[in-house]
Amino acid sequence: MNADTQVTSPTPVGCTNFKLRQLTRRVTQHYDQHLAGSGLKITQYSLLTHVDRLGPLAPGELARRMDMGASTLTRNLQPMIAAGWLALGEGVDARSRLVHITDAGLELRRQAQRRWKAAQLSLNDKLGVATVAALHGLLDQGLAAFHEEDTHED
């Protein structure tokens, strides 16, 4: 193939981290605005949803499944436990604990789910369904690359 017919990829311009953080802040604001009437932030809704779907589970496993650090998870769990939406119960032995969702947390998540769905549909309208689907694919691909790197480091 000669130089005239070669397909070249565009070179990224700017800092990828900065661009991702800008978009993440705007998307977080979008979801938080929709969830405001429920009393939850999107980070709290996500945590409730993960514990509901995966739990009860150890905090370390929850942090791993959500791709967050243990200290970040602990900071996020504390107010939700204090509010009575999540609880730490006994684990498989005396030294372990399991995070589980309470009845109050289940009810709050159920009520907030309608608002989350409205936020999702609104974002799809704003960006376009094809763009959101492509974005999901790119994000999944990026996360997979980091997860693959993590397994090679072990």
C-alpha positions as CSV (number, residue, x, y, z in Angstrom):
1,M,0.0,0.0,0.0
2,N,1.5,3.4,-0.9
3,A,1.5,6.5,1.2
4,D,-1.4,8.0,-0.7
5,T,-3.8,5.1,0.0
6,Q,-2.8,4.4,3.6
7,V,-5.6,5.0,6.1
8,T,-4.2,7.1,8.9
9,S,-5.8,7.4,12.3
10,P,-6.3,10.9,13.7
11,T,-3.9,11.8,16.4
12,P,-5.6,12.7,19.7
13,V,-5.4,16.4,20.6
14,G,-5.4,17.4,24.2
15,C,-5.4,15.5,27.5
16,T,-7.6,12.4,27.4
17,N,-8.0,12.5,31.2
18,F,-9.1,16.1,31.2
19,K,-11.6,15.5,28.4
20,L,-13.0,12.4,30.1
21,R,-13.3,14.3,33.4
22,Q,-15.1,17.2,31.7
23,L,-17.6,14.8,30.2
24,T,-18.0,12.8,33.4
25,R,-18.7,16.0,35.4
26,R,-21.4,17.0,32.9
27,V,-23.0,13.6,32.7
28,T,-23.0,13.4,36.5
29,Q,-24.7,16.8,36.8
30,H,-27.3,15.6,34.2
31,Y,-28.1,12.5,36.3
32,D,-28.0,14.3,39.6
33,Q,-30.5,16.9,38.3
34,H,-32.9,14.1,37.4
35,L,-32.4,12.2,40.7
36,A,-32.6,15.4,42.9
37,G,-36.2,14.7,43.8
38,S,-35.3,11.3,45.2
39,G,-32.7,12.6,47.6
40,L,-30.0,10.6,45.9
41,K,-26.9,11.5,43.9
42,I,-26.1,9.2,40.9
43,T,-23.1,7.8,42.8
44,Q,-25.5,6.7,45.6
45,Y,-28.0,5.3,43.2
46,S,-25.3,3.3,41.5
47,L,-24.1,1.9,44.8
48,L,-27.6,0.9,45.8
49,T,-28.1,-0.7,42.5
50,H,-24.8,-2.7,42.7
51,V,-25.5,-3.9,46.2
52,D,-29.1,-4.8,45.2
53,R,-27.9,-6.8,42.2
54,L,-24.7,-8.4,43.6
55,G,-25.2,-8.4,47.4
56,P,-24.8,-9.2,50.1
57,L,-21.0,-9.1,49.4
58,A,-17.8,-8.1,51.0
59,P,-16.8,-4.4,50.7
60,G,-13.6,-5.4,48.9
61,E,-15.5,-7.4,46.3
62,L,-18.0,-4.5,45.9
63,A,-15.1,-2.1,45.4
64,R,-13.5,-4.4,42.8
65,R,-16.8,-4.9,40.9
66,M,-17.4,-1.1,40.8
67,D,-13.8,-0.4,39.8
68,M,-13.2,1.9,42.8
69,G,-10.7,2.0,45.6
70,A,-11.6,0.6,49.0
71,S,-11.2,4.0,50.8
72,T,-13.5,5.6,48.2
73,L,-16.1,2.9,48.8
74,T,-15.8,3.3,52.5
75,R,-16.4,7.1,52.3
76,N,-19.4,6.5,50.0
77,L,-20.9,3.7,52.2
78,Q,-20.8,5.6,55.5
79,P,-23.6,8.1,54.9
80,M,-25.7,5.4,53.2
81,I,-25.3,3.2,56.2
82,A,-26.1,6.1,58.5
83,A,-29.3,6.8,56.5
84,G,-30.4,3.2,56.8
85,W,-30.2,2.4,53.1
86,L,-27.3,-0.1,53.4
87,A,-26.1,-2.1,56.3
88,L,-23.0,-4.1,57.2
89,G,-23.8,-7.6,58.4
90,E,-21.8,-10.5,59.5
91,G,-19.7,-12.3,57.0
92,V,-18.6,-15.9,56.7
93,D,-16.4,-15.5,59.8
94,A,-16.0,-13.2,62.7
95,R,-13.6,-10.9,61.0
96,S,-15.6,-10.4,57.7
97,R,-18.5,-8.2,56.9
98,L,-21.0,-8.2,54.1
99,V,-22.8,-5.1,52.6
100,H,-26.5,-5.6,52.0
101,I,-29.3,-3.3,51.0
102,T,-32.1,-2.6,53.6
103,D,-35.8,-2.5,52.9
104,A,-35.6,1.3,53.1
105,G,-32.8,1.2,50.5
106,L,-34.8,-1.1,48.2
107,E,-37.8,1.2,48.4
108,L,-35.6,4.3,47.7
109,R,-33.9,2.6,44.8
110,R,-37.2,1.6,43.3
111,Q,-38.5,5.2,43.6
112,A,-35.3,6.6,42.2
113,Q,-35.2,4.1,39.3
114,R,-37.9,6.0,37.4
115,R,-35.9,9.2,37.7
116,W,-32.7,7.4,36.6
117,K,-34.6,6.0,33.5
118,A,-35.7,9.6,32.6
119,A,-32.1,10.7,32.9
120,Q,-30.9,7.9,30.7
121,L,-33.5,8.6,28.0
122,S,-32.8,12.3,28.2
123,L,-29.1,11.7,27.7
124,N,-29.9,9.5,24.8
125,D,-31.9,12.3,23.3
126,K,-29.2,14.9,24.0
127,L,-26.3,12.9,22.5
128,G,-28.1,10.5,20.2
129,V,-28.7,6.8,20.8
130,A,-26.0,5.8,18.3
131,T,-23.4,8.1,20.0
132,V,-24.3,6.7,23.5
133,A,-24.0,3.1,22.2
134,A,-20.6,4.0,20.6
135,L,-19.5,5.6,23.8
136,H,-20.5,2.6,25.8
137,G,-18.5,0.4,23.4
138,L,-15.4,2.6,23.7
139,L,-15.7,2.8,27.5
140,D,-16.0,-1.0,27.7
141,Q,-13.0,-1.5,25.4
142,G,-11.0,0.9,27.5
143,L,-12.0,-0.7,30.8
144,A,-11.2,-4.2,29.4
145,A,-7.7,-3.0,28.4
146,F,-7.0,-1.8,32.0
147,H,-8.5,-5.0,33.5
148,E,-6.2,-7.0,31.2
149,E,-3.3,-5.0,32.4
150,D,-4.3,-5.6,36.0
151,T,-4.3,-9.4,35.4
152,H,-0.8,-9.3,33.9
153,E,0.5,-7.4,36.9
154,D,-0.7,-10.1,39.4
